[in-house]
């Protein structure tokens, strides 16, 4: 059954109005336009339907143990919340969402994890302000904040990036979803590199021009392709994602010498 895109008038707000569409067993969330922000497979709700969401899981190639805590800025339809709940059962997660309509729709139509067992919580707040309170209290930051037209400005400022770095634990990682067609994209990446000491890699998504951009508080322990390929084998079976494709995307978009990944050389000439 196919249902046309429709708006959900839950409450009046200056924020983008939430819309829902459903086609071929895929339910999608929209914000003020027909652009899809988040999708859920009704037969397999934990599946990461959109390619950008799969690209944002590339950080798993660089951790030896599951993180204790993940913070998501932007709930959307709860794609990350469902996947993390199913695949990382020992990880606690907090989703921060500023739009009350999004929270209401996600809870009612997108099969979110339970909020009563201490593993998942939703915080209704401005994500750019919320990260200021964490101060090393989270291991992974997943940032996916669009307003229906473009990335939210407060989530791409140097000040926000600095707050995110302070919010992360010592070995923490910042992961965000940006659209490479935005003419400001190179400036976002440059500002992120400045804040994280050059330790930034890009992971192009398979479709639609999105890119998952990862920033590391510390250099990852392993950058050699031979070892990362072995890890991709293990993770593919463990998590059901094509980590070889993600590793290939990393290799295609970032500096390397054929044997290992490198970070871009910062202005002082030192390869981090």
ABEGO torsion letter per residue (X at the ends): XBBBBBBBBABBBABBBBBBBBBGGBBBBBBGBABBABBBBAABAABBABAAAAAAAAAAAABABBBABBBBBEAEAGAAAAAAAAABAABBBBBBBABAAAAAAAAAAAGBBBAAAGABBBBBBBAAAAAAAAGGABABBBBBBBAGABBBAAAABAAAAAAAAAABBAABBBBBBBBAABAAAAAAAAAAAAAAGGBBBBBBBABGGBBBBBBBABBBABABAAAAAAAAAAAAAAAGBBAAAAAAAAAAABBBAGABBBBBBBAAGBBX
